[in-house]
Amino acid sequence: MGKTWIIVPTAAADIDMLADCLEGCSRYNDASIAVVCNTNIAPDRLSAAGLLGVAEARGRIVRAAFVPERIGYVRAVNIAWGLCESGAGDYIAVINDDLQVTGDFVTPMRAALDAGALQVGPSIKHVGRDGFWGKGDEPFVFAEGWCWMAKAMTLVDASLQAAVGTVYDPQYAIPGYGCDDCDLSIRIIQSVGFFLPPQEAIRQVDNLPVHHLHTQTVRNRDAGWARNRARLVERWHLDAV
């Protein structure tokens, strides 16, 4: 049976919130944890003497990296994937640091993947023809980036679709913002050549014991968001489908 890694990118803006997230992950879930902290916070606040020590005390494998600058979600997740000691049969979950975890969310998401899905999460939406959320008649769906899971081999296959070599395409990193999760799900769908309908490849798992606090403000109208939306539309010809 494959291992599960939970990736938690964080800027450690709210230590208490991050502590709650890591506590829930290690208390309720049989999974290893990879944390990438991209901020100027002192590493010892998240080291074995701090928050990560709780997970290690429960026997969880913990890997952490500290980047002394704000590099954003996309780059942090990609760095964390490199920390995961995962094989082809393993599972990778990515969650925001503002996720409240009150139970085992790993087991039901793994079960959905084992039943044939390629990517799962608690919130699945359509990709709009303008790169934003769709209304429901569009051909692509995506798992929102705040909580999702896929098999490690699926992520490798998806990375080959755009020759990015990483979970998220670095082109969507800051100073851009958004659409990275849309692009990833589309690459996962394309990796199977539509042998699976998109809604079967990317599936929603309901009633997971997680709650997203939505502490990050989505800046829909800034230049970085517009740039990434334009990139997504052009790459996948969304305005022509």
PyRosetta script that sets phi, psi and omega in degrees:
from pyrosetta import init, pose_from_sequence

init()
pose = pose_from_sequence("MGKTWIIVPTAAADIDMLADCLEGCSRYNDASIAVVCNTNIAPDRLSAAGLLGVAEARGRIVRAAFVPERIGYVRAVNIAWGLCESGAGDYIAVINDDLQVTGDFVTPMRAALDAGALQVGPSIKHVGRDGFWGKGDEPFVFAEGWCWMAKAMTLVDASLQAAVGTVYDPQYAIPGYGCDDCDLSIRIIQSVGFFLPPQEAIRQVDNLPVHHLHTQTVRNRDAGWARNRARLVERWHLDAV")
pose.set_psi(1, 132.4)
pose.set_omega(1, -176.1)
pose.set_phi(2, -70.5)
pose.set_psi(2, 158.6)
pose.set_omega(2, 176.7)
pose.set_phi(3, -82.7)
pose.set_psi(3, 162.0)
pose.set_omega(3, 173.9)
pose.set_phi(4, -118.9)
pose.set_psi(4, 133.6)
pose.set_omega(4, 172.8)
pose.set_phi(5, -114.0)
pose.set_psi(5, 134.3)
pose.set_omega(5, 173.8)
pose.set_phi(6, -107.2)
pose.set_psi(6, 118.0)
pose.set_omega(6, 178.5)
pose.set_phi(7, -94.2)
pose.set_psi(7, 129.1)
pose.set_omega(7, 179.5)
pose.set_phi(8, -127.1)
pose.set_psi(8, 96.4)
pose.set_omega(8, 173.2)
pose.set_phi(9, -78.7)
pose.set_psi(9, 140.7)
pose.set_omega(9, -176.6)
pose.set_phi(10, -153.0)
pose.set_psi(10, 148.3)
pose.set_omega(10, 168.2)
pose.set_phi(11, -102.7)
pose.set_psi(11, 3.5)
pose.set_omega(11, 177.9)
pose.set_phi(12, 52.8)
pose.set_psi(12, 37.8)
pose.set_omega(12, 179.6)
pose.set_phi(13, -68.8)
pose.set_psi(13, -29.8)
pose.set_omega(13, 178.8)
pose.set_phi(14, -130.9)
pose.set_psi(14, 98.4)
pose.set_omega(14, -175.4)
pose.set_phi(15, -61.3)
pose.set_psi(15, -40.7)
pose.set_omega(15, -178.7)
pose.set_phi(16, -64.0)
pose.set_psi(16, -42.0)
pose.set_omega(16, 178.6)
pose.set_phi(17, -64.0)
pose.set_psi(17, -43.8)
pose.set_omega(17, 177.8)
pose.set_phi(18, -62.9)
pose.set_psi(18, -40.9)
pose.set_omega(18, 178.7)
pose.set_phi(19, -60.9)
pose.set_psi(19, -42.4)
pose.set_omega(19, 178.3)
pose.set_phi(20, -62.4)
pose.set_psi(20, -41.2)
pose.set_omega(20, -179.5)
pose.set_phi(21, -62.7)
pose.set_psi(21, -49.8)
pose.set_omega(21, -178.6)
pose.set_phi(22, -67.1)
pose.set_psi(22, -34.9)
pose.set_omega(22, 177.1)
pose.set_phi(23, -61.8)
pose.set_psi(23, -46.9)
pose.set_omega(23, 179.7)
pose.set_phi(24, -64.3)
pose.set_psi(24, -39.5)
pose.set_omega(24, 179.4)
pose.set_phi(25, -60.7)
pose.set_psi(25, -47.8)
pose.set_omega(25, -174.6)
pose.set_phi(26, -79.5)
pose.set_psi(26, -28.9)
pose.set_omega(26, -179.2)
pose.set_phi(27, -71.6)
pose.set_psi(27, -43.4)
pose.set_omega(27, -168.8)
pose.set_phi(28, -105.4)
pose.set_psi(28, -13.4)
pose.set_omega(28, -170.5)
pose.set_phi(29, -122.5)
pose.set_psi(29, 133.3)
pose.set_omega(29, 177.2)
pose.set_phi(30, -84.1)
pose.set_psi(30, 85.9)
pose.set_omega(30, -173.9)
pose.set_phi(31, -155.9)
pose.set_psi(31, 152.3)
pose.set_omega(31, 170.5)
pose.set_phi(32, -84.5)
pose.set_psi(32, 161.9)
pose.set_omega(32, -173.6)
pose.set_phi(33, -130.6)
pose.set_psi(33, 132.5)
pose.set_omega(33, 174.8)
pose.set_phi(34, -120.7)
pose.set_psi(34, 119.3)
pose.set_omega(34, -177.6)
pose.set_phi(35, -115.9)
pose.set_psi(35, 130.8)
pose.set_omega(35, 171.0)
pose.set_phi(36, -118.4)
pose.set_psi(36, 116.0)
pose.set_omega(36, -178.9)
pose.set_phi(37, -101.6)
pose.set_psi(37, 112.3)
pose.set_omega(37, -179.0)
pose.set_phi(38, -111.2)
pose.set_psi(38, 90.1)
pose.set_omega(38, -178.1)
pose.set_phi(39, -168.2)
pose.set_psi(39, -177.7)
pose.set_omega(39, 177.5)
pose.set_phi(40, -99.2)
pose.set_psi(40, 18.4)
pose.set_omega(40, 178.3)
pose.set_phi(41, -66.3)
pose.set_psi(41, 147.9)
pose.set_omega(41, 179.1)
pose.set_phi(42, -65.7)
pose.set_psi(42, 126.3)
pose.set_omega(42, -178.0)
pose.set_phi(43, -55.8)
pose.set_psi(43, -31.4)
pose.set_omega(43, -176.1)
pose.set_phi(44, -66.6)
pose.set_psi(44, -15.1)
pose.set_omega(44, 176.4)
pose.set_phi(45, -72.2)
pose.set_psi(45, -18.0)
pose.set_omega(45, 177.9)
pose.set_phi(46, -118.3)
pose.set_psi(46, 8.8)
pose.set_omega(46, -175.0)
pose.set_phi(47, -82.3)
pose.set_psi(47, -171.0)
pose.set_omega(47, -179.8)
pose.set_phi(48, -58.2)
pose.set_psi(48, -24.2)
pose.set_omega(48, 178.1)
pose.set_phi(49, -84.7)
pose.set_psi(49, -6.1)
pose.set_omega(49, -177.0)
pose.set_phi(50, -121.4)
pose.set_psi(50, -132.2)
pose.set_omega(50, -171.5)
pose.set_phi(51, -63.7)
pose.set_psi(51, -39.5)
pose.set_omega(51, -177.0)
pose.set_phi(52, -70.9)
pose.set_psi(52, -20.6)
pose.set_omega(52, 178.3)
pose.set_phi(53, -62.9)
pose.set_psi(53, -30.0)
pose.set_omega(53, 178.1)
pose.set_phi(54, -62.5)
pose.set_psi(54, -45.8)
pose.set_omega(54, 179.4)
pose.set_phi(55, -65.6)
pose.set_psi(55, -42.2)
pose.set_omega(55, 180.0)
pose.set_phi(56, -64.4)
pose.set_psi(56, -35.7)
pose.set_omega(56, 179.7)
pose.set_phi(57, -65.2)
pose.set_psi(57, -24.1)
pose.set_omega(57, 177.5)
pose.set_phi(58, -88.8)
pose.set_psi(58, 7.4)
pose.set_omega(58, 177.8)
pose.set_phi(59, 85.5)
pose.set_psi(59, 11.4)
pose.set_omega(59, 178.5)
pose.set_phi(60, -80.6)
pose.set_psi(60, 142.7)
pose.set_omega(60, 171.1)
pose.set_phi(61, -76.0)
pose.set_psi(61, 129.4)
pose.set_omega(61, -178.4)
pose.set_phi(62, -126.3)
pose.set_psi(62, 131.5)
pose.set_omega(62, 174.1)
pose.set_phi(63, -126.0)
pose.set_psi(63, 137.4)
pose.set_omega(63, -177.1)
pose.set_phi(64, -140.8)
pose.set_psi(64, 147.3)
pose.set_omega(64, 173.9)
pose.set_phi(65, -134.4)
pose.set_psi(65, 145.5)
pose.set_omega(65, -178.5)
pose.set_phi(66, -123.1)
pose.set_psi(66, 122.1)
pose.set_omega(66, 179.4)
pose.set_phi(67, -114.2)
pose.set_psi(67, 117.9)
pose.set_omega(67, -171.3)
pose.set_phi(68, -79.2)
pose.set_psi(68, 40.8)
pose.set_omega(68, 176.2)
pose.set_phi(69, -161.5)
pose.set_psi(69, 163.2)
pose.set_omega(69, 178.9)
pose.set_phi(70, -81.0)
pose.set_psi(70, 111.0)
pose.set_omega(70, -179.2)
pose.set_phi(71, -109.8)
pose.set_psi(71, -8.5)
pose.set_omega(71, 176.1)
pose.set_phi(72, 87.5)
pose.set_psi(72, 169.1)
pose.set_omega(72, -174.4)
pose.set_phi(73, -63.0)
pose.set_psi(73, -47.7)
pose.set_omega(73, -174.6)
pose.set_phi(74, -59.6)
pose.set_psi(74, -51.7)
pose.set_omega(74, -177.8)
pose.set_phi(75, -67.0)
pose.set_psi(75, -36.8)
pose.set_omega(75, -179.8)
pose.set_phi(76, -64.0)
pose.set_psi(76, -43.0)
pose.set_omega(76, 177.7)
pose.set_phi(77, -63.1)
pose.set_psi(77, -42.5)
pose.set_omega(77, -179.8)
pose.set_phi(78, -63.3)
pose.set_psi(78, -39.6)
pose.set_omega(78, 176.4)
pose.set_phi(79, -64.3)
pose.set_psi(79, -42.8)
pose.set_omega(79, -178.5)
pose.set_phi(80, -63.3)
pose.set_psi(80, -37.1)
pose.set_omega(80, 178.2)
pose.set_phi(81, -59.7)
pose.set_psi(81, -36.0)
pose.set_omega(81, 176.9)
pose.set_phi(82, -67.8)
pose.set_psi(82, -23.4)
pose.set_omega(82, 177.8)
pose.set_phi(83, -79.0)
pose.set_psi(83, -25.2)
pose.set_omega(83, -176.3)
pose.set_phi(84, -70.4)
pose.set_psi(84, 126.8)
pose.set_omega(84, 177.2)
pose.set_phi(85, -89.4)
pose.set_psi(85, 70.6)
pose.set_omega(85, -171.0)
pose.set_phi(86, -110.2)
pose.set_psi(86, 149.1)
pose.set_omega(86, 175.2)
pose.set_phi(87, -111.3)
pose.set_psi(87, -178.2)
pose.set_omega(87, -174.5)
pose.set_phi(88, -60.5)
pose.set_psi(88, -32.2)
pose.set_omega(88, -177.0)
pose.set_phi(89, -91.0)
pose.set_psi(89, 6.9)
pose.set_omega(89, -176.9)
pose.set_phi(90, -90.1)
pose.set_psi(90, 170.9)
pose.set_omega(90, -175.4)
pose.set_phi(91, -121.0)
pose.set_psi(91, 141.2)
pose.set_omega(91, 179.5)
pose.set_phi(92, -122.2)
pose.set_psi(92, 122.4)
pose.set_omega(92, 173.4)
pose.set_phi(93, -110.9)
pose.set_psi(93, 143.9)
pose.set_omega(93, 175.7)
pose.set_phi(94, -124.4)
pose.set_psi(94, 127.3)
pose.set_omega(94, 179.5)
pose.set_phi(95, -134.2)
pose.set_psi(95, 153.2)
pose.set_omega(95, 172.9)
pose.set_phi(96, -74.6)
pose.set_psi(96, 157.1)
pose.set_omega(96, 179.0)
pose.set_phi(97, -77.1)
pose.set_psi(97, -5.2)
pose.set_omega(97, 176.7)
pose.set_phi(98, -103.3)
pose.set_psi(98, 27.2)
pose.set_omega(98, 177.1)
pose.set_phi(99, -94.5)
pose.set_psi(99, 123.4)
pose.set_omega(99, 173.4)
pose.set_phi(100, -85.6)
pose.set_psi(100, 120.4)
pose.set_omega(100, -177.4)
pose.set_phi(101, -109.1)
pose.set_psi(101, 116.9)
pose.set_omega(101, -176.2)
pose.set_phi(102, -116.9)
pose.set_psi(102, 9.4)
pose.set_omega(102, 179.6)
pose.set_phi(103, -174.0)
pose.set_psi(103, -168.5)
pose.set_omega(103, -178.4)
pose.set_phi(104, -81.6)
pose.set_psi(104, 103.3)
pose.set_omega(104, 175.3)
pose.set_phi(105, -97.6)
pose.set_psi(105, -15.6)
pose.set_omega(105, -177.5)
pose.set_phi(106, -68.3)
pose.set_psi(106, -46.9)
pose.set_omega(106, -174.4)
pose.set_phi(107, -60.5)
pose.set_psi(107, -48.9)
pose.set_omega(107, 179.4)
pose.set_phi(108, -66.7)
pose.set_psi(108, -31.3)
pose.set_omega(108, 178.4)
pose.set_phi(109, -72.4)
pose.set_psi(109, -38.9)
pose.set_omega(109, 175.0)
pose.set_phi(110, -62.1)
pose.set_psi(110, -40.2)
pose.set_omega(110, -179.9)
pose.set_phi(111, -61.2)
pose.set_psi(111, -39.6)
pose.set_omega(111, 178.9)
pose.set_phi(112, -66.7)
pose.set_psi(112, -36.8)
pose.set_omega(112, 176.6)
pose.set_phi(113, -68.0)
pose.set_psi(113, -41.6)
pose.set_omega(113, 179.3)
pose.set_phi(114, -65.9)
pose.set_psi(114, -23.2)
pose.set_omega(114, 179.0)
pose.set_phi(115, -84.6)
pose.set_psi(115, -0.6)
pose.set_omega(115, 173.5)
pose.set_phi(116, 124.7)
pose.set_psi(116, -11.6)
pose.set_omega(116, 177.3)
pose.set_phi(117, -70.3)
pose.set_psi(117, 156.3)
pose.set_omega(117, 177.8)
pose.set_phi(118, -102.4)
pose.set_psi(118, -28.2)
pose.set_omega(118, 177.1)
pose.set_phi(119, -148.9)
pose.set_psi(119, 138.7)
pose.set_omega(119, -177.4)
pose.set_phi(120, -136.4)
pose.set_psi(120, 161.0)
pose.set_omega(120, 176.6)
pose.set_phi(121, -176.7)
pose.set_psi(121, 171.0)
pose.set_omega(121, -179.3)
pose.set_phi(122, -78.4)
pose.set_psi(122, -11.0)
pose.set_omega(122, -178.3)
pose.set_phi(123, -140.1)
pose.set_psi(123, 109.0)
pose.set_omega(123, 178.7)
pose.set_phi(124, -113.4)
pose.set_psi(124, 131.3)
pose.set_omega(124, -179.7)
pose.set_phi(125, -131.2)
pose.set_psi(125, 162.2)
pose.set_omega(125, 174.8)
pose.set_phi(126, -81.6)
pose.set_psi(126, 146.5)
pose.set_omega(126, 175.0)
pose.set_phi(127, -88.1)
pose.set_psi(127, 118.1)
pose.set_omega(127, -177.6)
pose.set_phi(128, -71.5)
pose.set_psi(128, 160.3)
pose.set_omega(128, -179.7)
pose.set_phi(129, -69.7)
pose.set_psi(129, -13.2)
pose.set_omega(129, 175.0)
pose.set_phi(130, -101.9)
pose.set_psi(130, 9.4)
pose.set_omega(130, 178.8)
pose.set_phi(131, 90.6)
pose.set_psi(131, -9.3)
pose.set_omega(131, 179.0)
pose.set_phi(132, -99.1)
pose.set_psi(132, -172.3)
pose.set_omega(132, -178.7)
pose.set_phi(133, -60.9)
pose.set_psi(133, 135.8)
pose.set_omega(133, -179.3)
pose.set_phi(134, -88.0)
pose.set_psi(134, 177.3)
pose.set_omega(134, -177.4)
pose.set_phi(135, -100.1)
pose.set_psi(135, -10.9)
pose.set_omega(135, 174.6)
pose.set_phi(136, 125.7)
pose.set_psi(136, -8.3)
pose.set_omega(136, -180.0)
pose.set_phi(137, -109.7)
pose.set_psi(137, 12.2)
pose.set_omega(137, -179.6)
pose.set_phi(138, -85.1)
pose.set_psi(138, 157.6)
pose.set_omega(138, -175.6)
pose.set_phi(139, -77.5)
pose.set_psi(139, -18.6)
pose.set_omega(139, -175.8)
pose.set_phi(140, -113.2)
pose.set_psi(140, 145.6)
pose.set_omega(140, 171.4)
pose.set_phi(141, -124.3)
pose.set_psi(141, 163.8)
pose.set_omega(141, 179.2)
pose.set_phi(142, -146.0)
pose.set_psi(142, 153.5)
pose.set_omega(142, 174.4)
pose.set_phi(143, -90.4)
pose.set_psi(143, 124.0)
pose.set_omega(143, -179.2)
pose.set_phi(144, -60.3)
pose.set_psi(144, 142.5)
pose.set_omega(144, -169.4)
pose.set_phi(145, -68.6)
pose.set_psi(145, -12.1)
pose.set_omega(145, -175.8)
pose.set_phi(146, -75.6)
pose.set_psi(146, -15.5)
pose.set_omega(146, 175.7)
pose.set_phi(147, -167.0)
pose.set_psi(147, 115.1)
pose.set_omega(147, 176.7)
pose.set_phi(148, -156.8)
pose.set_psi(148, 166.9)
pose.set_omega(148, 177.6)
pose.set_phi(149, -145.1)
pose.set_psi(149, 146.3)
pose.set_omega(149, 174.3)
pose.set_phi(150, -149.7)
pose.set_psi(150, 162.7)
pose.set_omega(150, 173.4)
pose.set_phi(151, -75.2)
pose.set_psi(151, 149.2)
pose.set_omega(151, -177.2)
pose.set_phi(152, -58.9)
pose.set_psi(152, -39.6)
pose.set_omega(152, -178.6)
pose.set_phi(153, -66.1)
pose.set_psi(153, -33.7)
pose.set_omega(153, 176.6)
pose.set_phi(154, -61.9)
pose.set_psi(154, -40.8)
pose.set_omega(154, 179.6)
pose.set_phi(155, -67.1)
pose.set_psi(155, -35.3)
pose.set_omega(155, 175.8)
pose.set_phi(156, -63.8)
pose.set_psi(156, -46.6)
pose.set_omega(156, 179.4)
pose.set_phi(157, -61.6)
pose.set_psi(157, -41.2)
pose.set_omega(157, -179.7)
pose.set_phi(158, -65.4)
pose.set_psi(158, -35.6)
pose.set_omega(158, -179.5)
pose.set_phi(159, -65.2)
pose.set_psi(159, -27.6)
pose.set_omega(159, 179.9)
pose.set_phi(160, -74.5)
pose.set_psi(160, -20.7)
pose.set_omega(160, -177.6)
pose.set_phi(161, -64.4)
pose.set_psi(161, -29.1)
pose.set_omega(161, 177.9)
pose.set_phi(162, -126.1)
pose.set_psi(162, 13.3)
pose.set_omega(162, 179.5)
pose.set_phi(163, 52.8)
pose.set_psi(163, 42.2)
pose.set_omega(163, -176.9)
pose.set_phi(164, -92.8)
pose.set_psi(164, -26.8)
pose.set_omega(164, 177.5)
pose.set_phi(165, 70.6)
pose.set_psi(165, 9.8)
pose.set_omega(165, -178.1)
pose.set_phi(166, -140.3)
pose.set_psi(166, 172.3)
pose.set_omega(166, 176.6)
pose.set_phi(167, -62.8)
pose.set_psi(167, -59.9)
pose.set_omega(167, 178.9)
pose.set_phi(168, -100.1)
pose.set_psi(168, 146.0)
pose.set_omega(168, 176.6)
pose.set_phi(169, -69.4)
pose.set_psi(169, 121.4)
pose.set_omega(169, -179.0)
pose.set_phi(170, -59.0)
pose.set_psi(170, -18.3)
pose.set_omega(170, 177.8)
pose.set_phi(171, -62.1)
pose.set_psi(171, -21.9)
pose.set_omega(171, -178.6)
pose.set_phi(172, -92.8)
pose.set_psi(172, 6.3)
pose.set_omega(172, 179.8)
pose.set_phi(173, -75.5)
pose.set_psi(173, 167.1)
pose.set_omega(173, 177.4)
pose.set_phi(174, -58.4)
pose.set_psi(174, 144.8)
pose.set_omega(174, 15.6)
pose.set_phi(175, -78.4)
pose.set_psi(175, 2.9)
pose.set_omega(175, 171.5)
pose.set_phi(176, -75.7)
pose.set_psi(176, 174.0)
pose.set_omega(176, -179.7)
pose.set_phi(177, -158.6)
pose.set_psi(177, 127.8)
pose.set_omega(177, 174.9)
pose.set_phi(178, 88.0)
pose.set_psi(178, 168.2)
pose.set_omega(178, 176.8)
pose.set_phi(179, 74.2)
pose.set_psi(179, -6.3)
pose.set_omega(179, 177.2)
pose.set_phi(180, -62.1)
pose.set_psi(180, -39.2)
pose.set_omega(180, -179.3)
pose.set_phi(181, -71.8)
pose.set_psi(181, -35.7)
pose.set_omega(181, 174.9)
pose.set_phi(182, -60.4)
pose.set_psi(182, -48.0)
pose.set_omega(182, -178.4)
pose.set_phi(183, -61.0)
pose.set_psi(183, -42.1)
pose.set_omega(183, -179.7)
pose.set_phi(184, -62.1)
pose.set_psi(184, -47.7)
pose.set_omega(184, -178.4)
pose.set_phi(185, -63.7)
pose.set_psi(185, -38.4)
pose.set_omega(185, 177.8)
pose.set_phi(186, -64.6)
pose.set_psi(186, -41.3)
pose.set_omega(186, 177.6)
pose.set_phi(187, -62.8)
pose.set_psi(187, -37.5)
pose.set_omega(187, 177.0)
pose.set_phi(188, -64.1)
pose.set_psi(188, -44.1)
pose.set_omega(188, 177.9)
pose.set_phi(189, -61.3)
pose.set_psi(189, -45.3)
pose.set_omega(189, -178.1)
pose.set_phi(190, -67.8)
pose.set_psi(190, -25.0)
pose.set_omega(190, -178.0)
pose.set_phi(191, -66.6)
pose.set_psi(191, -20.2)
pose.set_omega(191, 176.9)
pose.set_phi(192, -105.5)
pose.set_psi(192, 6.9)
pose.set_omega(192, 174.0)
pose.set_phi(193, 60.0)
pose.set_psi(193, 33.3)
pose.set_omega(193, 179.6)
pose.set_phi(194, 63.9)
pose.set_psi(194, 20.4)
pose.set_omega(194, 170.8)
pose.set_phi(195, -65.0)
pose.set_psi(195, -26.8)
pose.set_omega(195, 172.0)
pose.set_phi(196, -110.6)
pose.set_psi(196, 133.4)
pose.set_omega(196, 171.8)
pose.set_phi(197, -57.9)
pose.set_psi(197, 144.7)
pose.set_omega(197, -177.6)
pose.set_phi(198, -50.9)
pose.set_psi(198, -38.9)
pose.set_omega(198, -178.2)
pose.set_phi(199, -71.0)
pose.set_psi(199, -16.7)
pose.set_omega(199, 174.1)
pose.set_phi(200, -91.0)
pose.set_psi(200, -32.2)
pose.set_omega(200, 179.0)
pose.set_phi(201, -71.1)
pose.set_psi(201, -41.5)
pose.set_omega(201, -179.1)
pose.set_phi(202, -112.3)
pose.set_psi(202, 107.6)
pose.set_omega(202, -170.9)
pose.set_phi(203, -119.2)
pose.set_psi(203, 145.7)
pose.set_omega(203, 175.4)
pose.set_phi(204, -88.6)
pose.set_psi(204, 135.5)
pose.set_omega(204, 175.0)
pose.set_phi(205, -111.5)
pose.set_psi(205, 115.1)
pose.set_omega(205, -174.7)
pose.set_phi(206, -86.3)
pose.set_psi(206, 160.7)
pose.set_omega(206, 172.4)
pose.set_phi(207, 60.6)
pose.set_psi(207, 33.8)
pose.set_omega(207, 174.2)
pose.set_phi(208, -74.1)
pose.set_psi(208, 146.8)
pose.set_omega(208, -178.1)
pose.set_phi(209, -81.3)
pose.set_psi(209, 58.4)
pose.set_omega(209, 179.5)
pose.set_phi(210, -136.7)
pose.set_psi(210, 152.6)
pose.set_omega(210, 177.3)
pose.set_phi(211, -139.8)
pose.set_psi(211, 124.7)
pose.set_omega(211, -178.7)
pose.set_phi(212, -89.6)
pose.set_psi(212, 123.6)
pose.set_omega(212, -177.1)
pose.set_phi(213, -81.6)
pose.set_psi(213, -13.3)
pose.set_omega(213, 177.3)
pose.set_phi(214, 54.4)
pose.set_psi(214, 50.1)
pose.set_omega(214, 179.6)
pose.set_phi(215, -80.1)
pose.set_psi(215, -16.4)
pose.set_omega(215, 179.5)
pose.set_phi(216, -87.6)
pose.set_psi(216, 134.3)
pose.set_omega(216, 178.3)
pose.set_phi(217, -89.1)
pose.set_psi(217, 122.2)
pose.set_omega(217, 178.4)
pose.set_phi(218, -83.4)
pose.set_psi(218, 118.2)
pose.set_omega(218, -175.5)
pose.set_phi(219, -95.6)
pose.set_psi(219, 80.4)
pose.set_omega(219, -171.9)
pose.set_phi(220, -60.1)
pose.set_psi(220, -26.9)
pose.set_omega(220, -169.8)
pose.set_phi(221, -107.4)
pose.set_psi(221, 6.0)
pose.set_omega(221, -178.8)
pose.set_phi(222, -81.3)
pose.set_psi(222, 168.9)
pose.set_omega(222, -173.4)
pose.set_phi(223, -64.9)
pose.set_psi(223, -36.8)
pose.set_omega(223, -179.9)
pose.set_phi(224, -63.9)
pose.set_psi(224, -41.1)
pose.set_omega(224, 178.4)
pose.set_phi(225, -64.1)
pose.set_psi(225, -46.2)
pose.set_omega(225, -179.3)
pose.set_phi(226, -61.8)
pose.set_psi(226, -39.2)
pose.set_omega(226, 179.7)
pose.set_phi(227, -63.7)
pose.set_psi(227, -43.9)
pose.set_omega(227, -179.2)
pose.set_phi(228, -69.0)
pose.set_psi(228, -37.7)
pose.set_omega(228, 176.8)
pose.set_phi(229, -61.9)
pose.set_psi(229, -43.0)
pose.set_omega(229, 179.3)
pose.set_phi(230, -63.5)
pose.set_psi(230, -39.6)
pose.set_omega(230, 178.5)
pose.set_phi(231, -63.1)
pose.set_psi(231, -43.7)
pose.set_omega(231, -179.9)
pose.set_phi(232, -63.5)
pose.set_psi(232, -46.1)
pose.set_omega(232, -179.2)
pose.set_phi(233, -61.5)
pose.set_psi(233, -42.8)
pose.set_omega(233, -178.4)
pose.set_phi(234, -68.2)
pose.set_psi(234, -44.3)
pose.set_omega(234, -176.6)
pose.set_phi(235, -61.8)
pose.set_psi(235, -43.2)
pose.set_omega(235, -173.1)
pose.set_phi(236, -106.9)
pose.set_psi(236, 11.0)
pose.set_omega(236, 175.5)
pose.set_phi(237, 52.0)
pose.set_psi(237, 43.9)
pose.set_omega(237, -175.2)
pose.set_phi(238, -64.6)
pose.set_psi(238, -31.6)
pose.set_omega(238, -177.4)
pose.set_phi(239, -75.7)
pose.set_psi(239, -5.0)
pose.set_omega(239, -178.4)
pose.set_phi(240, -108.7)
pose.set_psi(240, -0.9)
pose.set_omega(240, -177.1)
pose.set_phi(241, -102.1)
pose.dump_pdb("model.pdb")
